[in-house]
Amino acid sequence: LKITKIFSITDDTKANFHATQDVLLEGMALAALVVFLFLRDWRATLISAAAMPLSLIPTFFIISMLGFSLNVVTLLALTLVIGILVDDAIVEIENIQKRTLAGYTPFRAAMEGADAIGLAVLATTASIVVVFLPTSFMGGMPGQFFIEFGITVAVAVVFSLLVARFVTPLMAAYFLKPSTHHRDVRKLPAAYEKSLAWGLKHRLITFFTLWPGAIAFTIGILMVLPTGFIPTEDPGYIMFQIDAPPGSTRPQMERAAADLNKLLVEQPDVQDVFITIGSGGPLGAGAVGSGGGGAGALNGGAATVVMRDHHKLKTEELKQLIRPKLRQIADIRVTAIMTGGGPGGSDVNILLTSEDGKALDKAQMDLLNEMKALPQVQNPRLSPEPPGPELIIRPRTEEAARLNVSTDAIAQVARIATSGDIEANIPKFSEGERRLPIRVRLPESVRTDLSELAQLRVPTLQGGTTTLGAVADITYEAGPGNLQRLYRKRQASVQADFAPGVTSGTATSVIDATPTMAKILRDEASGNAVVERARVGNEQAQMEMFTGIVVALLAGIALIYSVMVLLFKSVFKPVVILLSLVLSFPGGFFALFIMGKQIDMPVMIGVVLLMGIAAKNAILLVEFAIEAEQRKPFTTDKAQRRRNVIDAVFEAVRERARPIVMTTVAMSAGMIPTALGLGEGAGFRTPMAIAVIGGLISSTVLSLMLVPVMYSLVSGVERRINPFFGRFTTKRTAGDDTLMHKANNTTPPPEAAPGTGD
């Protein structure tokens, strides 16, 4: 006996795992290289790079305790989080090195630098955690992806915070060298400084030009971007479903299978072809042959095409090449099944349900004819198959009663003669540990001859026999291969394949616009639907994903605001951070548009990450601006207070612009291998990385201009509103103020003038 392995899904799993390992190492190396180019100090670079493995190793331990495995989702999370892991360490080491360049000893620089940046690092980590954790509670099929993803990211980010707060300053204090060339690295580029000064001088113009412009640009891009659920990958194999008319014989199916095998073998990049007829196949018994096949039926089958290693054509390209040629095969219909990018089934599956069988059949046929005219879909077809010839045995009740023949006896005789007895009654032949079932039935020549079947003997209740033709009418008639139900209603569907370059969102939208579907949707909305559309499979999962993501993002925004209120002790300043969350979207979606990608599950994962990144950039600026503003001497002069806010904003930009740019470039560099689509399973990761890199760029550029402007505007609004709300609060005493300023290491202001609200 010779066994040849055709293909194995475990090969994909192993290849994906090793490819993710490579991407992780490449991302870590690129992120470390970026740090070196900015800091130009190999010691500082090593300290930053050490944060990545030190954060990853305990993450593996925690996710193992939670019962997670190293699968596509958790590995994707670790690949995505690489840039974030070095983020906190970069902010810490940059703040420490800045002081060593100013002449501080490494120990003093580590102590003061870590103390100065502590709240900002805590706030940025908290923002990312509270954005990702709500996604872990999504339901449905997308929830199975997001639960492990969100928790893995959150755990890794928390460990990166611990490393940045405890390990990075410790290593910096004893590993960095004092600088012999003192210099100020806070100097801003002249063009940026002039632009920021102009923007702060014309705050309303700057804000109402850039912020609504970013939202309008995002909406415009979203209107033209296609949508989908899971991106198409390149698994290196294609599965086909084979359907034949009911009543097809074994010689017919074997001849058709031989023709199909010859056609598939001749295609480029094809290594092996495996074809099964009847039960079994790559999708299992009963899954092949939708035309009433089921297990053991000859009118269904499956074919698997395995491509060569290092194939020139992508799997999807080979599938599109083969599809038109499949129509050359006589007597069977061969359709490609989704592989590598989603569960088995057709690309398009419009499922209709109704309690009225005739109305359902009419709607199905009308929709089929309308879909044939759509260029976005190919090869539309019915499921279940159209009615085929069936052997119908109708008992003649009066004759059966006269001869004392029961309908059970008629059914048993017909069943045993045509298909064999039921499984429980079949005799078994024992051979060692094996038990072989013995199915006995009439020869095929007799089973297809109505006159022969009419001579079958049927037992009577008195113990005698009569012929089957005496108590029943035997005919061949057209009938459905099987009856399918969903939620206790009759179901029927129209299936189709995508045209090249078409996504599920585009195909669904054009099908919904057809007259038949438009009427069905209108009737559903009015509550008068006879035929309804059932959204199941990928379409249902896609709706669940977008709904769940929106709810999770809203929950994340609320949590970000709550955390920032607690950390900054202000109700208004966190509004700046919330307004900045949308600044990453224009770049992210524009990058997808440029690269020709669709909005799907990995992209939505990237959108969640971009929310946390945009919040991080704003937090770094806002946190320092608040502290700088508090250090200014107290004054009741409104003009001077406005100048103090502007000065505080400029100080924040000079202090935090460099680490913001560093973290952005480091995160982008860490995702370049993923964005380039290197290794197995890249089809799932690439859209996400492209969206994140684009969002990082737009978030950084817009944040450095808009966040200072928004901060100055919100500060002005806060000064005007505080006196009103101050009437409802209990005033602090002079002793309370002294205690508070002593804790903050600031100088207490003189007695505030009555009515100033300060």
Buried (B, 14 or more C-beta within 10 A) or exposed (E): EEEEEEBEEEBBBEBBBEBBBEBBEBBBBBBBBBBBEBBEBEBBBBBBBBBBEBBBEBBBEBBEEEEBEBEBBBBBBBBBBBBBBBBBBBBBBBBBBBBBBBEBBBBBBBBBBBEBBBBBBBBBBBBBBBBBBBBBBBEBBBBEBBBBBBBBBBBBBBBBBBBBBEBBBEBBBEBBEEBEEEEEEBEBEEEEBEBBEEBBEEBEEBBEEBBEEBBEBBEBBBEEBBBBBBBBBBBBBBBBBBBBBBBBEEEBBEBBBEBBBEBBEEBEBBBBBBBBBBBBBBBEBBBBBBBBBBBBBBBBBBBBBBBEEEBEBBBBBBBBEBBEEBEEBEEBBBBBBBBBBBBBBBBBBBBBBBEEEEBBBBBBBBBBEBBEEBEBBBBBBBBBBBBBEBBEBEBBEEEBEEBBBBEEBBEBBBBBBBEBBEEEEEEEEEEEEEEEEEEEBBEEEBBBEEEBBBEBEBBBEEEEBBBBBBBBEBEEEEBBBBEBEBEEBBBBBBBBBBBEEBBBBBBBEBBEEBEBBEBBBEBEEEEEBEBBBBBBBBBBBBBBBBBBBEBBBEBBBEBBBEBBBEBBEBBBBBBBBBBBBBBBBBBBBBBBBEEEBBBBBBBBBBBBBBBBBBBBBBBBBBBBBBBBBEBBEBBEEEEEBBEBBBBBBBBBBBBBBBBBBBBBBBBBBBBBBBBBBBBBBBBBBBBBBBBBBBBBBBBBBBBBBBBBBBBBBBBBEBBEEBEEEEEEEEEEEEEEBEEEBEEEEBEBBEEEEEEEBB
